């Protein structure tokens, strides 16, 4: 099926909780989008971190019953995968030009236009959070709110640049080998989840390892290259006036960057939640810690869990329906000073 934007959408079988895959042709290549839910509802766009897709980055959050009831009741979910990161992806031709971070942000606009979406809510993790933030800065009229997990906003530090070059070289020569997986698990998870000689590796980490086996190394290299060449967007954050909720694990290697981003954003529009004993991927490691902050955040838009909101929302989110007093962190039940939360082991 071809639409006025020149994109091509192909429905395939059930992929994720009944969701359908659409392959959207953009100026920078084909993008896979898994759509789940009633498309008359407000849209929630997700974008994962490096080498991940919706299954490996957001499954924990959407399998958490309380969070699922909050998000799936109120939104139609559009899971965007970085090029070549979708399930069953083939290697991208090496002769194809590698996209920049800005190209990836522009792809999101093409995806929104393809589905006929207006303003959207966005949720991204680390590299995906950077892409969505960049998109929001370029197209403020299309983004109503940001939920960012361990976000990036600066250019890579020397240590991150070196770390990324090591991963890139290993991917080039050895593919998705064990050493690359170890580097990536350190990026995603806390020490407790990764395990050690005394503590076995958790089920979450083991599942992530298996999913990483499915990634094509050349495709991961292309996304890594785009993120490694990202510009510093700190100077433009003050102008970003959409409400932003930031989660950061206290063991994340990107902890200081998330704190810097929260401090740089307009204090009236941003709240930062620190999650104890957690790495970067809060969506998988401690999704329960996200529930209450997200509930307060979404209340500002008149969105509630089914027990409090009996009818399904069917109209696009509109900033005009939000009272100004609901735009402050205090109204969300949060303080800008990090709130330390921890889920007790069962």
N, C-alpha and C positions, 0 to 999 in steps of 0.2 A: 504494500500500500504506500503510495507516494502522496505527500501533502504539499502545501504551498511553500514550505520551507526547504523542499528538496530532500527531506529526510525519509528514511525507509524504516518502517516498523514491521517486525515479524513476530507474531505471537507463537510461543512454543508451549510445551506442556507445563504442568505444575512444577514450579521450581522451588518456591519457598512459601510455605503456609498458604498455598493456593495462588501465589502471585504469578504474574505473567511477565515474561521477558520481552522487551522491545529493544530492537537494535536501531539506534538513531544515528544516521549519517550526518557528520558535522564537517566543518572546514578543516579540522585537525584529525579526522579519522572517525571510525565508527565507535559509538559508546553504547554499552549495555546498560539498560535501566530495568530493574525489577519493580513492577507496580503492584502494590497490594492494597486492597480496600476499595471503598466507594469513591469514585473520582469526582463526585459532587461535593465531597468534603474538602476542607482546607488542605493544602499540600504541605507535607513535611519531606524535605530533601535530605538525604544522608550521603556522606562521602567518607570512605574509610582511609586508614593509614596505609603506608607503604606495604606492598606485597599482600594486602588483605582485600577482601570484598565484604559484601553484606553478611555472608554466612560466618566469616571468621572475625568480624569486627563488631557486629550489632546483634548477633544471635542471643547472647547472654541477656542483653537488655530487653529484647522483645520476647524472650522466653520467661522473663520475670513476670508473674501474673499481674502484679499490681501496676507495673510500668506498662505492660502490654494493654491493660484495660484503659489506662490513661491515654496512651498514644494512639492505639488502634481505634478507639472509640471516637476520637476527635479528628483524626487525620486520615487522609489517603497517603500512603508511604511510597516515595519514589527513591529506591536505592540505586544510586549512580555508582558504577564501578569505574576506576581509572582504566584507560585503554589497555586491553589485554589482561585484565585482572578478573574478568568474569569466569564463572564455572565453565570448564571445558574450552577455555580460550586457546587458540592456535598461536604460534609465535608470530609476532609482527615482523613484516619484511624489514630487514636491516637498512634497505635503501629508502624507506619512508622517513621523512624528516621527523626528528624527535621534537615533541611539543615542549614549550616552555610552561612555567606555572601560569603565566597570563593566558596562554592558549587553552589550558585546562579550565581556567575560570570562564573563558569565553564559551567553551563547550556547554557549560551549565546554562547560559542564556539560550543557546540553541535548543537544549533539551526542554527548557521551560516553554519556549515558543512552539516547539513541536507538539507538546501536550496542551497548549492553549492555557497555560497557567499564568496568573497575574502575580500577586505578592505571595511569598512562600515563607515558611519557617525552615530554618536550616540547622542540621546537626552534623558535625564533623569531628574526626579524631586525628590529632597531630597534623600530619601532612594534609589530610582532608580538611581539617579545621582551617589551615592556612589558605587552601584553595577557596573555600566558602567565604572566608573573611575578605579575600581579595575580590571575589565576585561581589560581595556586599558593598565594598568601597567603590567599585566601578558602576554598580547598578543599584544604588540605594533605594530607588523606587520599587524594586522587585523583592526586597528582603524586609520582612517585618520583625524578625527576631533571629538570634543566633544562640545555639546551644553548642558550646565548644569544649572538647575534652582534650586536655594537654596540648593546647594550641601552640603554633609557631607564629612569630611575627617579625623576627629579626633575620638578617642574612646569616648563613651558617657561621658558627665560630670556627677557629682553626681546628679545634679538636673534633667537632662534628664533621667538618670538611674532610679531615684525614680519615675518620671512621667510615664515612660514606665512600671514599675512594677505595679503601680496603675491601669493603663489601662489593663494590662495583667490579673490582679486579677479580675477586673470587668468583663472582657470578659469571664473568666473561670466560674464565679459564676452567672452572669446575662446576658451574651450574649451581642449583640450589642444594649445595652440599651441607654437611653437618655443621661446619664452622659458621656458614652464613646463617643457618637456622639459630645457632646459639646467639649470634650478634642480634638477630631480630627479636628473639625472645627477651633479651636484655632490654631492648628498646620498648617492648610491650608491657612486661610483667615485673612484679616485685620479686625479691629473692625468695620469699616464702612460696610463691607459686612455681618458680623455676626449680626449687628443690636444691639439695646438695648431697654430700656423701651420707649424711645422717637422715635427711628428710627426702622421701621420694618425690619426684616431679608430679605436680598435680594433674588431674584429668584435663583441666583447661589447657595447660601447656602442651600436654600430649596431643590433644585434639588439634591445637594450632599447628604443631609439627606436621601432622598428617595433611592438613589443608595447605600448608606451605609446599608440600611435595607436588601439589597440582599446579603451582605457578610456573610459568615459562620464564626462565632467567632473563632472556632478552627483554621481555615486557617489563619486568621488575626494574631492570637497569634503566629503561627509558623514563619511568616515573621517578626513580631515584635521581637521575640526571636533572630532571626538571626541578625537583625540590632542592637539589644541591646548588642550583643556579638561581635560587629565588632571591628577589631583592628584599631589602628591609622596608616594611610597610608601616613602621611605628609612627612616622610623622603624619600619616593620614588617619590614624585611629581616632584622634580627637574629633574629627569631622563625622565619624560614624555614629549616627544618632539612633540606631535601632537598639532595642534592649538586648543585652548579652549576658548569658549565664555561662560561667567558666568552671569546669571541674578539673582538678589536678590531683594526682596521687602524690603523696609526699616522698615516694621512692622513684618518681619519674625522672629520667635524665633531662627532661625539659621543664622541670619545676620552676627554675628561676625565670625562664622565658614566659611561662604562663603568668607568674606574679608581675613581671614587667608589663605584660600586655594589659592586665587588669588595672594596674596603676596608671597606664597611659590613656586608656579609654576614659570617656567622660564618666565621672563617679556617679552621676545621676542615672546612668543607663546600664551599669555593669555590676555584677556581683560575682564573687569568687568563692568557691567551695573547695576546701582541701580535704581529701579523703586519706585517712591514715592507713598505714600498712598496705599501700596500693601502688602499683606502677602506673604507666601512662594510660593503659587501656581500661579505664574504669568501667566502660560498658560491658566488659567481659569479666573482669576480676571482682568488682563490687557493684553490680548494677543496682542493688537495693539502696545504696547510698545516694543514688541520683533521684530517687522517687520524690521525697518531700520537697527538695528544692525545685524540682521540675513542676510539681503541683502548684506551688506558690507562684512560680514564674508564669505558668499558663493561666492561672486565675486572672492575671492582668488582662488577658484576652477573652475572658468569659468562657474559658474551657475548663471542664471539670471531669472527674472520673464518673462513670455511669451511675454510681450510687448517689451522686449529688446533682447530676445533670441528666435528665430523663430522655431528652430528645437529642437525636444525632444532628450535629451541626452540618448545614448543607450550603452555607454561603461563604464566599471568600473572606478571610480575615481582613478587617478594615481598621487602620489606625485611628479613624475618627470615632470609633466606639470605645476607645480606651481613655479613661480618665487620667489627667496629668499626674495625679498623686500616685497612680499605680505604676509609674515609670521609675520609681526610686527603689533601690535595693531594700530599704526598710519595709516598703510595702510588700515585698516578696517574702518577708520573714527572714531576711538574710542581712548580714553585715558585710561591708567590703573587706574588713579584716577576716582572713580565712576562718571558716568554720570547720573545726576538726570533727570528722564523723568516722565512726568505725562500726563495721558489722561484726558482731560477736560470732565466734565459731560455734557451730551447732554440734 
